[in-house]
Amino acid sequence: MPKNAWIEEVYRMMDSRAYGSTELVAKLKEMPRYRRYTPSPQEIVNVMRGDARFRFIGTMTVGSLLRLRSHEVKVFGRCDREYGDVHPFRTR
């Protein structure tokens, strides 16, 4: 499997809405093909920044059971789509 084979799946998923990096990790883990070698949220952000098909939408604050405080997650979408301003960032 190519190193970033998951990027094509992410591109298809973003047809209807934009996703945060942690949401993408959870979605990819649901797919049997990527369950074992799922990219980290930071790896997803780095690959998407370098791919011209994606654009940075903004950040959203999420809570976690593993962290005492909430933290910000980067949200990305496709360049050829317009998205709403609030979660779940659906296409307009």
Contacts in CASP RR format, 6 or more apart in sequence:
PFRMAT RR
TARGET T0000
AUTHOR 0000-0000-0000
METHOD contacts of the structure
MODEL  1
MPKNAWIEEVYRMMDSRAYGSTELVAKLKEMPRYRRYTPSPQEIVNVMRG
DARFRFIGTMTVGSLLRLRSHEVKVFGRCDREYGDVHPFRTR
1 33 0 8 1.000
1 37 0 8 1.000
4 39 0 8 1.000
4 47 0 8 1.000
5 33 0 8 1.000
6 28 0 8 1.000
6 34 0 8 1.000
6 38 0 8 1.000
6 39 0 8 1.000
7 47 0 8 1.000
7 48 0 8 1.000
7 51 0 8 1.000
9 28 0 8 1.000
9 31 0 8 1.000
9 34 0 8 1.000
10 19 0 8 1.000
10 24 0 8 1.000
10 28 0 8 1.000
10 44 0 8 1.000
10 48 0 8 1.000
11 53 0 8 1.000
11 54 0 8 1.000
11 78 0 8 1.000
13 19 0 8 1.000
13 24 0 8 1.000
13 27 0 8 1.000
14 54 0 8 1.000
14 76 0 8 1.000
14 77 0 8 1.000
14 78 0 8 1.000
14 81 0 8 1.000
15 78 0 8 1.000
15 81 0 8 1.000
15 91 0 8 1.000
16 90 0 8 1.000
16 91 0 8 1.000
17 83 0 8 1.000
17 88 0 8 1.000
17 89 0 8 1.000
17 90 0 8 1.000
17 91 0 8 1.000
18 57 0 8 1.000
18 75 0 8 1.000
18 76 0 8 1.000
18 77 0 8 1.000
18 78 0 8 1.000
18 81 0 8 1.000
18 83 0 8 1.000
18 84 0 8 1.000
18 89 0 8 1.000
19 27 0 8 1.000
19 75 0 8 1.000
19 76 0 8 1.000
19 77 0 8 1.000
19 89 0 8 1.000
20 60 0 8 1.000
20 73 0 8 1.000
20 74 0 8 1.000
20 75 0 8 1.000
20 76 0 8 1.000
21 41 0 8 1.000
21 42 0 8 1.000
21 44 0 8 1.000
21 45 0 8 1.000
21 73 0 8 1.000
21 74 0 8 1.000
21 75 0 8 1.000
21 76 0 8 1.000
22 41 0 8 1.000
22 62 0 8 1.000
22 73 0 8 1.000
23 73 0 8 1.000
24 41 0 8 1.000
24 44 0 8 1.000
25 38 0 8 1.000
25 39 0 8 1.000
25 40 0 8 1.000
25 41 0 8 1.000
25 44 0 8 1.000
28 34 0 8 1.000
28 38 0 8 1.000
28 39 0 8 1.000
29 35 0 8 1.000
29 38 0 8 1.000
39 47 0 8 1.000
41 73 0 8 1.000
45 74 0 8 1.000
45 76 0 8 1.000
48 54 0 8 1.000
48 76 0 8 1.000
49 56 0 8 1.000
52 79 0 8 1.000
53 78 0 8 1.000
53 79 0 8 1.000
53 80 0 8 1.000
54 76 0 8 1.000
54 77 0 8 1.000
54 78 0 8 1.000
54 79 0 8 1.000
55 76 0 8 1.000
55 77 0 8 1.000
55 78 0 8 1.000
55 79 0 8 1.000
56 74 0 8 1.000
56 75 0 8 1.000
56 76 0 8 1.000
57 75 0 8 1.000
57 76 0 8 1.000
57 77 0 8 1.000
57 83 0 8 1.000
57 89 0 8 1.000
58 74 0 8 1.000
58 75 0 8 1.000
59 72 0 8 1.000
59 73 0 8 1.000
59 74 0 8 1.000
59 75 0 8 1.000
60 72 0 8 1.000
60 73 0 8 1.000
60 75 0 8 1.000
60 87 0 8 1.000
61 70 0 8 1.000
61 71 0 8 1.000
61 72 0 8 1.000
61 73 0 8 1.000
62 70 0 8 1.000
62 71 0 8 1.000
62 72 0 8 1.000
62 73 0 8 1.000
63 70 0 8 1.000
63 71 0 8 1.000
64 70 0 8 1.000
64 71 0 8 1.000
75 89 0 8 1.000
77 83 0 8 1.000
77 89 0 8 1.000
81 91 0 8 1.000
82 91 0 8 1.000
82 92 0 8 1.000
83 89 0 8 1.000
83 90 0 8 1.000
83 91 0 8 1.000
83 92 0 8 1.000
84 90 0 8 1.000
84 91 0 8 1.000
84 92 0 8 1.000
END
